[in-house]
Amino acid sequence: MTVKLRIAVRDWDYLTPLALGDIRSEKLDVIVDRVGTLVSDPGEDEAHEASEMSFSRYVSLRDEGDTSIVGIPNFIMRGFRHRCVITSNDSGITSFEQLAGKKIGVTGWRDSGNTWTRAALRRHGIGVEDAYWYAGRLTAAHPITDRLDGFGREGRIEAMPGEQPMMDALREGALDAVFTPFMPDGYFGKDAGFRQVLPDFRSAELNYFNDVGYVPGMHLMGIKPEILAEHPWVAQELSDLLDESQRMWTAKRRKYAETTPWMIDELLKCAQDLPEDWNVSGIAANEAMINDFAEELHLQGILQRKLSVEELFPFYANKA
């Protein structure tokens, strides 16, 4: 009997083969729902049995004793963060060290990506106490919501004054830099007026990888525990399908790289600079990254203690 599993995921390109049915399982019928915003409470979501979710949100749930969702160590969204620190074209800031004492905007204080970005800055001597932080919406198109999430501190971590969009504040000089999860609309235009802080962010990211040995994970898959109680094999089967979809997409992208000018150059560089298994799933392959992220959440004051890998992924620890 085939188990049906409806999953909610962002519109990542490499999930196309899975969404189109090019990747199939004889045991698991995966129905892919593409969502623009992550499901806010995967454990209570009646429409899906599994969902893409924020790594930091998942760790926080585990810290609170919430067992309504089980994390699968398949990090469906990974990415280097050095490229995500942007400034204005006329800024003189060209290094992370120059951000000392500056005003930095973030789209959400405990977001996974921002946690990793602050970790990258800390490696260059810039900790939370070394800058002034403002949490707010990236552009006017983004909703006004509480982005401090209880972590505000007067004079150090505050909400953007008047809910001003951060890209406007950056353009006007009210902010010196902004952490952005994605490049905002218009960023790729020739007259956008913005740039990455690091002129050679690619080299900085490669140095980071060579130091730590991983590409940071921002999102992972979460699945309802009742599914695993009845069908414990589903977690690994789903993870394998996600991985196979990525392998197929990577092969197709290499074949049809000419659809984007110079993409072939970047694909060649990635193949040369990163090991073939840089995105491998599972506990063993990601233990160092998981440990580092748990430590960052603690060091940055987001969690009062560092959670262990076994606490975060008890389903896998119990199987071992």
Backbone bond lengths (Angstrom), bond angles and torsions (degrees), N, CA, C in turn:
res aa  C-N    CA-C-N  psi(-1)  N-CA   C-N-CA  omega(-1)  CA-C   N-CA-C  phi
1 M - - - 1.460 - - 1.537 109.60 -
2 T 1.331 116.34 132.89 1.460 121.79 -179.76 1.529 110.26 -85.42
3 V 1.319 115.93 134.04 1.463 121.30 176.47 1.528 108.58 -90.35
4 K 1.318 115.79 130.35 1.465 120.74 178.71 1.526 109.05 -92.99
5 L 1.335 115.76 133.26 1.457 121.05 -177.76 1.519 108.76 -135.34
6 R 1.323 116.67 117.32 1.462 121.21 176.54 1.523 108.50 -98.30
7 I 1.339 115.67 125.14 1.457 119.85 -176.36 1.529 110.18 -119.66
8 A 1.340 115.27 148.07 1.462 121.99 177.44 1.517 108.37 -110.55
9 V 1.335 117.27 119.31 1.459 121.75 -177.80 1.521 110.27 -139.31
10 R 1.318 115.30 157.58 1.455 121.11 172.03 1.530 109.04 -67.45
11 D 1.316 116.20 167.18 1.457 122.03 -174.35 1.534 110.96 -84.76
12 W 1.327 116.73 56.38 1.461 121.24 179.64 1.522 110.09 -70.72
13 D 1.320 116.13 136.40 1.460 120.04 -175.44 1.523 112.58 -58.32
14 Y 1.324 117.34 -38.88 1.452 119.37 -173.14 1.532 113.78 -73.70
15 L 1.330 116.98 -6.67 1.464 119.88 175.25 1.532 112.11 -88.04
16 T 1.329 116.70 -1.00 1.465 120.50 -179.34 1.528 112.74 -56.03
17 P 1.326 120.37 -47.43 1.467 118.98 179.04 1.529 113.08 -58.70
18 L 1.331 116.92 -38.54 1.459 119.73 178.62 1.519 111.00 -68.26
19 A 1.341 116.48 -43.55 1.465 120.35 -179.52 1.523 111.80 -64.33
20 L 1.332 117.17 -34.89 1.466 121.20 -178.16 1.523 113.13 -84.40
21 G 1.316 116.60 -6.76 1.457 119.45 180.00 1.516 114.48 87.30
22 D 1.344 117.86 9.46 1.464 120.47 177.08 1.526 111.25 -69.96
23 I 1.327 115.77 -25.11 1.462 122.26 175.85 1.524 107.38 -109.35
24 R 1.313 116.44 124.42 1.469 120.02 -176.46 1.524 110.92 -134.94
25 S 1.322 114.12 160.06 1.454 121.96 175.08 1.525 108.93 -128.56
26 E 1.312 115.99 141.21 1.462 119.70 176.55 1.520 111.56 -73.91
27 K 1.329 116.37 -19.07 1.472 119.97 -176.24 1.518 113.66 -104.82
28 L 1.344 116.64 -25.24 1.457 120.37 -171.78 1.518 110.55 -128.45
29 D 1.319 116.18 121.39 1.467 122.62 177.47 1.525 108.14 -98.20
30 V 1.328 116.11 100.83 1.464 121.26 -176.13 1.527 109.98 -93.29
31 I 1.326 116.02 124.15 1.459 122.78 175.38 1.523 107.36 -107.27
32 V 1.324 116.56 118.97 1.460 121.80 -174.39 1.520 110.97 -96.18
33 D 1.320 116.76 118.61 1.464 122.74 172.01 1.528 107.86 -104.29
34 R 1.321 117.08 116.89 1.458 121.04 178.75 1.520 109.42 -84.55
35 V 1.321 116.90 128.40 1.464 121.99 -175.98 1.522 109.63 -123.78
36 G 1.318 115.95 144.11 1.460 120.34 178.11 1.509 112.68 -80.17
37 T 1.337 116.40 -29.46 1.455 122.84 179.66 1.514 108.97 -125.40
38 L 1.311 117.22 138.50 1.455 120.29 -179.80 1.526 110.99 -60.33
39 V 1.325 116.07 145.36 1.457 121.50 175.83 1.520 108.56 -59.12
40 S 1.328 117.18 127.68 1.465 120.54 -173.20 1.521 113.17 -69.65
41 D 1.328 117.53 -35.41 1.466 121.13 -178.93 1.522 108.54 -138.15
42 P 1.342 117.36 83.77 1.460 120.49 -175.01 1.523 114.24 -57.19
43 G 1.318 116.74 -32.84 1.456 119.65 -178.82 1.505 113.58 -67.61
44 E 1.328 117.54 -26.11 1.462 122.44 -178.67 1.527 112.78 -104.61
45 D 1.306 117.09 1.24 1.466 121.62 -177.65 1.526 109.99 -77.31
46 E 1.322 116.92 111.60 1.454 121.26 -177.02 1.524 113.14 -75.94
47 A 1.341 117.11 -15.64 1.461 120.01 -174.75 1.521 113.05 -85.03
48 H 1.343 117.74 -18.26 1.460 120.03 -173.85 1.524 111.45 -136.14
49 E 1.329 113.71 145.40 1.465 119.40 175.66 1.525 111.69 -90.80
50 A 1.309 116.64 -21.54 1.466 121.10 179.36 1.527 108.50 -145.33
51 S 1.341 116.26 149.43 1.461 120.29 -175.67 1.517 110.82 -147.87
52 E 1.313 114.99 147.70 1.453 120.74 167.23 1.522 107.68 -69.06
53 M 1.320 117.53 137.12 1.458 119.28 -178.95 1.523 111.12 -147.13
54 S 1.314 114.56 158.14 1.451 122.02 178.69 1.527 110.15 -63.46
55 F 1.322 116.28 133.94 1.461 121.00 177.08 1.525 110.41 -61.99
56 S 1.320 117.75 -43.94 1.470 120.44 -179.04 1.524 110.94 -66.44
57 R 1.317 116.79 -37.61 1.464 120.42 176.92 1.529 110.11 -63.45
58 Y 1.310 116.47 -41.59 1.460 119.94 179.44 1.528 111.05 -63.90
59 V 1.333 116.89 -45.01 1.463 120.18 179.63 1.528 110.53 -61.66
60 S 1.335 116.33 -40.01 1.464 120.03 179.05 1.521 111.26 -63.82
61 L 1.328 116.99 -40.43 1.467 120.09 177.52 1.520 110.90 -60.84
62 R 1.327 116.16 -43.56 1.462 120.30 179.30 1.530 110.79 -63.37
63 D 1.314 116.79 -39.13 1.458 121.29 179.00 1.520 111.27 -64.22
64 E 1.337 115.87 -33.46 1.464 121.25 179.95 1.523 112.71 -82.47
65 G 1.329 117.23 -2.42 1.454 120.86 -179.34 1.510 113.79 82.42
66 D 1.331 117.07 13.48 1.462 121.99 179.26 1.525 108.75 -81.94
67 T 1.324 116.15 117.09 1.467 121.33 -178.94 1.527 111.83 -112.08
68 S 1.337 116.69 25.19 1.463 120.96 -176.81 1.522 112.89 -74.42
69 I 1.330 116.94 -9.19 1.459 120.95 179.71 1.530 108.07 -144.13
70 V 1.312 115.85 144.40 1.465 121.93 -179.71 1.526 108.13 -112.44
71 G 1.310 117.10 125.57 1.449 120.99 -179.71 1.521 112.23 -77.95
72 I 1.314 116.03 135.82 1.456 122.93 172.62 1.525 106.70 -102.73
73 P 1.322 119.59 125.02 1.467 120.83 -176.99 1.533 112.58 -73.94
74 N 1.318 114.08 53.16 1.461 122.18 171.34 1.526 104.98 -116.08
75 F 1.330 116.12 106.56 1.458 120.59 -172.88 1.523 109.46 -88.31
76 I 1.315 113.07 92.23 1.459 122.50 -170.51 1.527 112.38 -67.34
77 M 1.331 116.92 -20.58 1.463 121.40 172.97 1.519 108.62 -128.93
78 R 1.314 115.71 118.82 1.458 122.84 173.46 1.521 108.04 -125.98
79 G 1.313 115.47 161.02 1.456 117.72 175.24 1.516 112.58 175.78
80 F 1.314 115.31 145.60 1.462 119.74 171.77 1.524 108.84 -71.23
81 R 1.324 116.47 152.89 1.455 120.80 -173.24 1.529 113.91 -110.85
82 H 1.309 118.77 -11.70 1.463 120.37 -177.63 1.522 111.23 -59.77
83 R 1.320 116.91 -34.01 1.466 121.55 -179.84 1.515 112.64 -72.39
84 C 1.322 117.15 -14.12 1.464 121.58 -172.64 1.525 113.51 -91.64
85 V 1.328 117.42 5.00 1.460 121.41 175.81 1.531 106.97 -103.00
86 I 1.338 116.21 111.50 1.459 120.20 -173.16 1.532 110.75 -118.80
87 T 1.311 114.35 159.70 1.461 121.46 179.19 1.528 108.32 -145.56
88 S 1.316 117.21 -176.43 1.462 119.98 178.67 1.525 110.04 -86.16
89 N 1.315 115.37 157.22 1.467 120.16 -178.08 1.530 112.66 -59.67
90 D 1.327 116.36 -34.16 1.466 119.14 -176.51 1.532 113.14 -88.86
91 S 1.335 116.69 5.98 1.456 119.86 177.06 1.525 109.85 -73.39
92 G 1.303 116.04 148.24 1.452 120.43 176.78 1.522 113.17 -92.22
93 I 1.330 116.82 4.52 1.464 121.45 -176.68 1.529 109.51 -81.82
94 T 1.313 116.22 120.17 1.464 120.70 179.77 1.527 112.17 -131.78
95 S 1.334 117.61 12.01 1.467 120.92 177.56 1.526 108.94 -148.42
96 F 1.322 116.10 158.57 1.455 119.87 177.29 1.524 110.71 -66.85
97 E 1.328 117.56 -33.84 1.458 120.51 -179.97 1.532 111.99 -58.93
98 Q 1.334 116.47 -30.63 1.463 120.51 -178.72 1.532 112.82 -75.10
99 L 1.311 117.03 -4.66 1.465 119.90 177.64 1.530 112.05 -82.50
100 A 1.295 118.25 -2.79 1.463 121.43 176.85 1.527 109.89 -59.29
101 G 1.328 115.99 127.59 1.453 121.56 179.25 1.517 114.95 75.68
102 K 1.322 118.07 4.77 1.467 121.63 -177.40 1.528 111.67 -92.60
103 K 1.334 114.79 167.09 1.460 122.88 178.42 1.524 108.74 -96.04
104 I 1.332 114.99 120.15 1.464 120.94 -174.01 1.524 109.60 -122.14
105 G 1.317 116.26 131.82 1.453 121.78 178.55 1.516 111.48 -96.82
106 V 1.338 116.05 142.00 1.468 122.13 177.13 1.522 108.73 -132.90
107 T 1.317 116.48 147.76 1.464 120.79 -177.90 1.521 113.15 -83.15
108 G 1.296 117.94 -9.96 1.462 122.83 178.32 1.514 107.85 -178.51
109 W 1.337 117.84 128.00 1.449 118.96 -169.34 1.523 113.04 -63.38
110 R 1.338 118.07 -46.90 1.460 118.09 -175.17 1.530 113.21 -100.05
111 D 1.316 117.28 15.74 1.456 119.44 175.38 1.530 109.52 -57.08
112 S 1.316 115.57 145.57 1.468 120.08 -177.86 1.524 111.61 -57.07
113 G 1.342 116.16 -47.40 1.462 119.54 -178.23 1.512 112.54 -61.14
114 N 1.328 117.24 -42.05 1.461 120.45 -179.81 1.528 111.49 -69.28
115 T 1.325 116.38 -32.84 1.465 120.03 175.23 1.524 110.15 -63.19
116 W 1.326 116.56 -44.89 1.466 120.14 177.75 1.533 111.40 -65.90
117 T 1.334 117.37 -36.51 1.468 119.69 -179.23 1.518 110.61 -67.49
118 R 1.319 116.86 -42.05 1.463 119.33 176.05 1.531 110.58 -63.03
119 A 1.335 116.55 -33.95 1.469 119.94 176.25 1.524 110.31 -63.23
120 A 1.332 116.58 -40.70 1.470 120.65 178.47 1.528 110.68 -64.26
121 L 1.340 116.57 -41.75 1.461 119.79 178.48 1.529 111.24 -65.16
122 R 1.314 116.86 -37.25 1.460 120.57 -178.53 1.522 111.19 -62.75
123 R 1.330 116.73 -30.10 1.464 120.41 176.63 1.530 111.10 -67.20
124 H 1.338 116.56 -14.79 1.466 121.93 177.76 1.528 111.01 -109.84
125 G 1.330 115.73 17.76 1.454 120.05 173.24 1.514 115.55 87.53
126 I 1.338 117.95 7.83 1.468 120.90 -179.54 1.524 109.38 -109.46
127 G 1.319 116.33 101.35 1.450 121.65 177.67 1.521 111.60 -94.93
128 V 1.308 115.44 -177.28 1.471 120.32 -179.05 1.525 111.05 -57.71
129 E 1.332 116.88 -38.53 1.465 120.98 -175.77 1.525 112.68 -79.40
130 D 1.314 117.94 -1.89 1.465 120.93 -174.72 1.526 113.83 -100.74
131 A 1.322 117.20 4.81 1.466 121.01 178.97 1.521 108.40 -147.06
132 Y 1.325 116.11 173.48 1.464 122.24 176.50 1.519 107.51 -111.82
133 W 1.335 116.53 129.54 1.452 121.62 -168.48 1.522 111.35 -115.56
134 Y 1.323 114.72 140.29 1.466 120.79 179.55 1.534 108.60 -133.92
135 A 1.316 116.06 125.87 1.459 121.36 -178.68 1.526 109.12 -102.83
136 G 1.319 116.03 131.23 1.458 119.06 -179.47 1.518 112.27 -169.63
137 R 1.321 115.05 -174.77 1.468 120.44 179.50 1.526 109.20 -79.99
138 L 1.311 116.10 146.53 1.457 120.89 -176.36 1.525 111.20 -68.85
139 T 1.329 116.36 -50.02 1.471 122.01 -179.89 1.523 108.85 -133.86
140 A 1.327 115.80 173.36 1.472 120.25 179.06 1.517 111.99 -65.42
141 A 1.332 117.44 -18.79 1.460 120.95 179.30 1.525 112.26 -76.71
142 H 1.322 117.22 -14.06 1.461 120.87 -178.83 1.535 109.96 -90.87
143 P 1.324 117.47 149.87 1.473 120.28 -174.82 1.527 112.87 -71.92
144 I 1.320 114.77 152.27 1.460 121.17 172.39 1.521 107.24 -83.96
145 T 1.314 116.25 119.86 1.459 121.15 -178.55 1.524 109.17 -153.11
146 D 1.320 116.79 168.87 1.461 120.99 178.70 1.525 109.03 -74.20
147 R 1.313 116.95 110.28 1.466 121.34 -178.85 1.532 112.44 -106.39
148 L 1.332 116.39 -0.14 1.458 120.16 174.98 1.522 110.96 -84.03
149 D 1.326 116.07 -32.00 1.467 122.39 175.68 1.526 112.69 55.70
150 G 1.336 115.46 36.86 1.459 120.01 176.79 1.516 115.26 86.70
151 F 1.326 117.84 3.40 1.462 120.65 -176.18 1.528 113.01 -105.76
152 G 1.315 117.71 12.72 1.449 120.66 -179.74 1.520 112.18 -70.04
153 R 1.339 115.40 146.31 1.462 122.20 174.72 1.509 107.60 -141.52
154 E 1.315 116.03 122.14 1.460 120.37 -177.04 1.527 110.52 -56.23
155 G 1.327 114.64 131.20 1.445 120.25 178.48 1.516 114.87 83.86
156 R 1.341 117.13 -4.01 1.459 119.62 -179.96 1.525 112.01 -134.05
157 I 1.326 117.23 -51.05 1.476 122.26 -179.08 1.525 107.19 -130.57
158 E 1.313 116.74 105.83 1.462 120.54 -174.39 1.526 110.95 -132.28
159 A 1.335 115.17 166.90 1.460 120.74 174.57 1.532 108.62 -77.22
160 M 1.335 116.17 152.21 1.465 120.08 176.85 1.522 109.56 -59.67
161 P 1.324 118.59 127.45 1.470 121.35 -179.85 1.529 111.18 -57.15
162 G 1.317 115.17 129.59 1.457 120.99 176.66 1.513 114.24 65.13
163 E 1.349 117.00 17.02 1.477 121.94 -178.43 1.530 112.26 56.65
164 Q 1.323 116.96 28.86 1.465 120.34 178.63 1.527 110.22 -62.92
165 P 1.325 118.56 133.04 1.467 120.16 175.33 1.527 110.11 -57.83
166 M 1.301 116.00 137.33 1.466 119.65 -172.55 1.529 112.86 -67.20
167 M 1.327 117.54 -33.24 1.468 118.02 178.31 1.521 110.97 -65.82
168 D 1.333 117.79 -33.11 1.461 120.89 174.54 1.525 110.15 -66.19
169 A 1.339 115.42 -43.18 1.468 119.74 179.53 1.526 110.93 -64.89
170 L 1.313 117.10 -35.79 1.458 120.72 177.88 1.528 110.55 -67.25
171 R 1.305 116.00 -41.29 1.469 120.71 179.68 1.535 110.85 -64.38
172 E 1.325 116.53 -36.24 1.461 120.83 -177.48 1.530 113.36 -86.24
173 G 1.318 117.38 -8.70 1.454 120.50 179.37 1.513 114.39 91.58
174 A 1.338 117.62 5.41 1.465 120.37 177.85 1.523 111.06 -74.55
175 L 1.315 117.64 -22.04 1.455 123.52 172.26 1.527 108.17 -122.06
176 D 1.325 115.46 150.05 1.467 120.37 178.76 1.517 112.10 -94.57
177 A 1.332 116.71 -26.91 1.456 121.59 -179.25 1.516 108.77 -158.64
178 V 1.317 115.59 161.64 1.468 121.79 179.32 1.522 108.47 -138.19
179 F 1.330 115.77 136.60 1.464 121.21 169.13 1.527 106.73 -87.59
180 T 1.311 118.22 122.73 1.460 120.42 -179.38 1.523 110.50 -124.02
181 P 1.343 118.29 132.20 1.465 120.06 178.85 1.525 112.15 -68.59
182 F 1.330 116.11 -35.21 1.462 122.94 176.75 1.527 107.51 -137.06
183 M 1.303 117.03 152.91 1.452 119.09 177.23 1.534 109.45 -66.21
184 P 1.321 118.44 129.59 1.468 121.40 -176.19 1.526 112.13 -67.41
185 D 1.326 115.50 161.03 1.463 121.51 178.39 1.528 109.86 -53.34
186 G 1.320 115.78 134.89 1.454 120.81 179.05 1.515 114.45 88.73
187 Y 1.335 117.32 -7.34 1.463 120.05 -175.64 1.525 111.88 -63.60
188 F 1.318 116.52 -31.37 1.460 119.89 -175.06 1.537 112.91 -87.00
189 G 1.315 117.57 0.77 1.455 120.09 175.47 1.517 111.34 -73.82
190 K 1.314 116.89 154.05 1.464 120.81 -177.15 1.523 112.12 -66.10
191 D 1.318 117.53 -26.14 1.463 121.09 -177.87 1.531 111.68 -110.70
192 A 1.322 117.55 30.01 1.462 120.75 -176.09 1.529 111.93 -63.50
193 G 1.328 117.18 -36.43 1.463 120.38 179.21 1.515 113.93 90.66
194 F 1.331 117.47 5.48 1.464 120.72 -177.94 1.521 110.06 -130.43
195 R 1.331 115.13 160.50 1.460 121.64 178.33 1.526 109.01 -154.77
196 Q 1.327 115.63 165.07 1.457 119.86 171.01 1.524 109.45 -67.91
197 V 1.331 116.45 145.73 1.462 120.15 176.79 1.522 110.24 -59.53
198 L 1.332 117.06 -44.52 1.458 121.13 -177.52 1.528 110.09 -87.68
199 P 1.327 118.77 116.83 1.462 120.57 179.77 1.526 112.60 -59.32
200 D 1.328 117.15 -35.09 1.460 121.69 178.49 1.526 108.84 -119.32
201 F 1.322 115.25 66.81 1.464 118.93 -176.60 1.532 111.60 -66.73
202 R 1.327 117.08 -26.06 1.464 119.62 -179.27 1.523 110.98 -63.82
203 S 1.307 117.07 -44.44 1.459 120.21 178.41 1.523 111.09 -64.90
204 A 1.329 116.37 -38.08 1.464 120.31 178.21 1.528 110.61 -63.59
205 E 1.319 116.21 -39.39 1.465 120.29 179.69 1.523 111.39 -69.45
206 L 1.321 116.85 -38.74 1.461 119.98 178.16 1.526 110.31 -66.20
207 N 1.330 117.05 -39.91 1.466 119.97 175.99 1.528 110.89 -62.32
208 Y 1.315 115.27 -40.32 1.470 120.80 177.88 1.526 110.02 -60.92
209 F 1.331 116.43 -46.73 1.466 120.30 -179.90 1.527 110.75 -61.06
210 N 1.307 116.21 -43.46 1.463 119.47 -179.90 1.523 111.80 -64.77
211 D 1.328 116.75 -27.46 1.468 120.75 177.91 1.525 112.04 -77.93
212 V 1.348 116.54 -47.54 1.465 119.78 -171.87 1.525 113.12 -97.85
213 G 1.331 117.57 -26.49 1.462 120.94 176.75 1.511 115.95 87.11
214 Y 1.330 117.78 15.53 1.469 119.21 179.62 1.524 111.05 -154.84
215 V 1.335 114.48 161.94 1.463 122.26 168.75 1.524 106.06 -98.08
216 P 1.330 119.41 123.74 1.466 121.23 -174.18 1.524 113.58 -56.34
217 G 1.334 114.55 140.13 1.464 120.84 177.25 1.515 110.87 -97.42
218 M 1.327 116.37 129.25 1.465 121.76 -179.98 1.529 112.99 -102.88
219 H 1.334 115.98 -41.37 1.458 121.12 -179.23 1.520 109.55 -124.51
220 L 1.321 115.56 149.87 1.449 121.70 174.64 1.519 109.03 -134.81
221 M 1.309 116.43 171.55 1.459 120.37 176.91 1.520 109.54 -90.30
222 G 1.342 115.91 136.98 1.450 121.80 174.55 1.512 109.37 -119.42
223 I 1.314 117.33 141.69 1.457 121.83 -178.14 1.527 109.59 -131.66
224 K 1.304 116.97 147.65 1.463 120.99 -177.86 1.528 110.29 -69.09
225 P 1.322 117.49 136.03 1.469 120.78 -175.62 1.525 113.73 -63.03
226 E 1.334 117.33 -28.55 1.462 118.68 -179.31 1.522 111.73 -66.09
227 I 1.324 116.52 -28.83 1.467 119.88 176.08 1.523 109.86 -66.23
228 L 1.328 116.09 -45.52 1.460 120.31 -178.31 1.521 111.91 -71.35
229 A 1.338 116.96 -28.72 1.462 119.57 177.70 1.525 110.93 -63.26
230 E 1.320 115.59 -35.87 1.470 120.80 -179.34 1.523 112.30 -89.85
231 H 1.346 115.47 -35.11 1.465 120.40 -177.31 1.536 109.20 -135.27
232 P 1.315 118.76 77.34 1.470 120.53 -174.85 1.529 114.35 -61.90
233 W 1.310 118.77 -18.93 1.459 122.68 -179.00 1.525 112.63 -76.35
234 V 1.344 117.44 -14.51 1.463 121.04 -173.62 1.527 112.05 -62.27
235 A 1.336 117.35 -36.98 1.466 120.32 -177.61 1.526 111.28 -58.34
236 Q 1.324 116.60 -49.28 1.461 119.79 -178.90 1.521 111.45 -69.55
237 E 1.319 117.06 -36.69 1.467 120.25 179.55 1.520 110.84 -63.92
238 L 1.343 116.67 -42.98 1.458 120.26 178.02 1.523 110.63 -64.23
239 S 1.333 116.68 -44.01 1.461 120.32 179.32 1.524 110.96 -60.73
240 D 1.326 116.75 -41.56 1.469 120.66 179.49 1.522 111.34 -64.21
241 L 1.330 117.08 -37.76 1.463 120.51 178.80 1.526 111.36 -66.67
242 L 1.314 116.79 -41.06 1.464 120.68 177.38 1.532 110.55 -62.25
243 D 1.331 115.85 -42.19 1.460 119.90 179.67 1.523 111.43 -66.38
244 E 1.321 116.64 -41.27 1.459 120.09 -179.94 1.520 110.91 -66.06
245 S 1.332 117.17 -36.73 1.462 121.04 177.22 1.523 109.97 -62.01
246 Q 1.329 116.53 -40.12 1.463 119.61 178.93 1.529 111.27 -67.62
247 R 1.317 117.33 -41.19 1.464 119.94 178.62 1.531 111.11 -60.82
248 M 1.338 115.97 -43.51 1.458 119.34 -179.93 1.523 110.95 -65.69
249 W 1.327 116.73 -41.78 1.463 120.28 -179.33 1.526 111.40 -65.64
250 T 1.330 116.63 -40.53 1.460 120.17 178.46 1.525 110.81 -60.39
251 A 1.319 116.52 -42.55 1.469 120.26 178.20 1.523 111.15 -62.73
252 K 1.329 116.46 -42.17 1.463 120.22 179.50 1.526 111.16 -67.32
253 R 1.313 117.04 -39.73 1.461 120.41 -178.86 1.522 110.66 -65.13
254 R 1.314 116.42 -37.52 1.468 119.58 177.87 1.531 110.40 -67.42
255 K 1.313 116.19 -36.42 1.466 120.09 -179.23 1.517 111.84 -70.26
256 Y 1.338 116.71 -38.84 1.458 120.87 -175.13 1.523 112.33 -108.90
257 A 1.327 116.32 31.86 1.468 120.79 -175.24 1.519 113.16 -63.37
258 E 1.336 117.07 -21.20 1.465 118.51 -176.23 1.524 112.35 -69.88
259 T 1.328 118.60 -6.66 1.459 119.72 178.18 1.525 111.88 -69.16
260 T 1.331 117.73 -19.00 1.469 121.93 174.75 1.529 107.53 -125.53
261 P 1.328 118.57 118.23 1.464 120.89 -177.70 1.531 112.22 -53.51
262 W 1.313 115.63 133.08 1.466 125.15 177.35 1.527 114.20 69.34
263 M 1.312 117.99 5.32 1.462 118.93 175.72 1.527 110.69 -60.77
264 I 1.331 116.42 -34.72 1.457 119.65 -179.12 1.526 111.27 -59.71
265 D 1.327 117.17 -33.90 1.451 121.49 179.02 1.523 110.59 -65.34
266 E 1.319 116.19 -43.92 1.458 120.16 -179.74 1.526 111.54 -68.27
267 L 1.327 117.33 -38.81 1.456 120.56 177.89 1.523 111.02 -62.60
268 L 1.332 115.90 -40.14 1.460 120.11 177.79 1.527 111.06 -64.57
269 K 1.342 116.95 -43.15 1.459 120.60 179.92 1.532 111.13 -63.20
270 C 1.324 116.01 -42.87 1.471 119.71 179.35 1.524 110.82 -61.68
271 A 1.329 116.05 -42.91 1.464 120.17 -179.61 1.524 111.30 -64.48
272 Q 1.320 116.84 -32.37 1.461 121.00 -179.20 1.526 112.35 -80.53
273 D 1.333 116.84 -36.65 1.463 121.07 -171.89 1.524 114.53 -90.63
274 L 1.326 117.27 -27.70 1.459 120.52 -177.88 1.521 110.32 -111.03
275 P 1.325 118.00 144.80 1.460 119.79 175.98 1.525 110.37 -66.63
276 E 1.302 115.90 155.51 1.464 120.15 -176.44 1.517 112.26 -61.17
277 D 1.328 117.20 -28.68 1.463 120.85 -176.90 1.523 113.13 -99.29
278 W 1.342 118.27 27.25 1.471 120.50 -176.30 1.523 112.31 -61.49
279 N 1.314 118.48 -23.08 1.466 121.35 -176.50 1.526 111.98 -111.27
280 V 1.307 117.59 22.97 1.458 120.70 -176.11 1.534 110.69 -65.61
281 S 1.321 116.14 147.06 1.460 122.10 -178.73 1.534 110.54 -96.14
282 G 1.332 114.99 172.24 1.457 120.41 176.59 1.514 113.23 107.41
283 I 1.329 115.84 162.93 1.456 121.90 -178.29 1.521 111.97 -69.21
284 A 1.325 117.06 -50.79 1.465 120.70 -173.81 1.522 111.68 -57.88
285 A 1.321 116.80 -44.97 1.465 120.75 -176.74 1.520 112.73 -71.66
286 N 1.325 117.53 -21.01 1.462 121.09 -174.34 1.526 113.64 -116.39
287 E 1.312 117.11 10.22 1.467 120.32 -175.56 1.523 112.12 -59.42
288 A 1.329 117.44 -43.70 1.467 120.00 -179.33 1.521 110.70 -63.33
289 M 1.316 117.25 -43.19 1.467 121.05 -179.80 1.531 110.83 -65.28
290 I 1.330 116.24 -43.21 1.469 120.40 179.44 1.528 110.24 -62.17
291 N 1.323 116.79 -44.86 1.463 121.52 178.50 1.522 111.86 -60.90
292 D 1.320 116.27 -44.60 1.467 120.25 -179.32 1.523 111.40 -63.86
293 F 1.329 116.51 -40.08 1.470 119.37 -179.45 1.527 110.48 -66.68
294 A 1.334 116.70 -43.51 1.466 120.33 177.88 1.524 110.65 -60.31
295 E 1.330 116.22 -39.17 1.467 120.00 178.68 1.520 111.04 -67.51
296 E 1.333 117.37 -40.07 1.465 120.36 179.01 1.522 111.36 -61.85
297 L 1.320 116.88 -43.24 1.464 119.93 178.92 1.525 110.87 -59.40
298 H 1.319 115.91 -35.65 1.461 120.07 177.99 1.529 111.17 -74.68
299 L 1.322 117.63 -48.03 1.459 121.27 -177.66 1.518 112.06 -62.55
300 Q 1.338 116.60 -33.59 1.460 120.46 -178.90 1.527 112.73 -85.91
301 G 1.332 116.82 4.82 1.460 120.99 175.32 1.512 114.93 78.22
302 I 1.320 117.31 13.30 1.466 120.29 179.83 1.528 110.07 -80.30
303 L 1.338 116.77 -35.17 1.460 122.78 173.79 1.525 108.95 -122.89
304 Q 1.314 116.37 148.44 1.460 121.28 -176.85 1.520 112.34 -78.17
305 R 1.323 116.92 -16.71 1.458 120.68 178.85 1.522 109.60 -146.76
306 K 1.315 115.06 162.97 1.455 120.15 177.39 1.516 109.37 -89.90
307 L 1.315 116.96 124.72 1.451 121.29 178.14 1.527 109.69 -84.75
308 S 1.305 116.15 147.09 1.457 121.28 179.75 1.528 110.38 -85.01
309 V 1.310 115.25 164.01 1.462 120.31 176.38 1.526 110.27 -59.96
310 E 1.323 116.31 -38.38 1.469 120.51 -179.49 1.521 111.16 -65.62
311 E 1.321 117.45 -36.29 1.460 120.33 177.65 1.526 111.70 -69.73
312 L 1.309 115.91 -34.86 1.463 119.82 -177.30 1.517 112.24 -78.04
313 F 1.315 116.91 -33.62 1.460 120.89 -177.66 1.525 110.75 -129.13
314 P 1.343 117.24 63.23 1.455 120.71 -176.71 1.528 113.89 -63.78
315 F 1.324 117.05 -28.36 1.469 120.11 179.12 1.521 110.32 -59.66
316 Y 1.314 116.08 -39.33 1.466 120.67 -178.77 1.521 110.80 -81.44
317 A 1.334 117.08 -35.25 1.460 120.71 177.86 1.522 110.43 -64.62
318 N 1.339 116.38 -40.15 1.462 120.55 -179.42 1.523 111.43 -67.51
319 K 1.331 115.70 -32.71 1.469 119.29 179.33 1.513 111.15 -69.86
320 A 1.341 115.03 -33.91 1.459 119.08 178.56 1.519 110.80 -70.28
